[in-house]
Amino acid sequence: MKLSPEERKERKRESNKRYLQNRTEEQREERKEKIKEYNKRYLQNRTEEQKEKIKEYNKRYLQNRTEEQKERKRESNKRYRQNRTEEQKEERKVKRKEYYERNRGDRPRRILFPNLTEEERKEKKREDNKRYRQNMTKEQKEKLKEYDKRRYQN
């Protein structure tokens, strides 16, 4: 009895599922390490052309997502952030700090309005922020309050 391609795919999927479920913790960790090493080698050995190609692909992918896909990703990220342990949160903070230190360098900050004096720039920023806050919807204000609450707790 010959199986159709769909049936073969389904059987293969089920077989893989059983295999993955029956692995020990040690086997899972081993597999993770192998994948990490492979990805590291792969990323290091890419040419500029390959890097550019992937960048373009990712850009197109992100632009072409539907609202539903974007919402699912937001929800997933939210769950991920909420379920992190304190240790993971600390690790993330350290990594971000290192990244900013590494990439900050001695670059001067870009000045948005070079023809204005420092005082005029500050005044303009205050006015812009005031206008922004006045034009916020109630929903945006609530989100901002929640964000500030979380931010000041940490």
Stockholm file with secondary structure:
# STOCKHOLM 1.0

chainA/1-154         MKLSPEERKERKRESNKRYLQNRTEEQREERKEKIKEYNKRYLQNRTEEQKEKIKEYNKRYLQNRTEEQKERKRESNKRYRQNRTEEQKEERKVKRKEYYERNRGDRPRRILFPNLTEEERKEKKREDNKRYRQNMTKEQKEKLKEYDKRRYQN
#=GR chainA/1-154 SS CCCCHHHHHHHHHHHHHHHHHTCCHHHHHHHHHHHHHHHHHHHHTCCHHHHHHHHHHHHHHHHTCCHHHHHHHHHHHHHHHHTCCHHHHHHHHHHHHHHHHHHHTTCCCCCSCTTSCHHHHHHHHHHHHHHHHHTCCHHHHHHHHHHHHHHHHC
#=GC SS_cons         CCCCHHHHHHHHHHHHHHHHHTCCHHHHHHHHHHHHHHHHHHHHTCCHHHHHHHHHHHHHHHHTCCHHHHHHHHHHHHHHHHTCCHHHHHHHHHHHHHHHHHHHTTCCCCCSCTTSCHHHHHHHHHHHHHHHHHTCCHHHHHHHHHHHHHHHHC
//
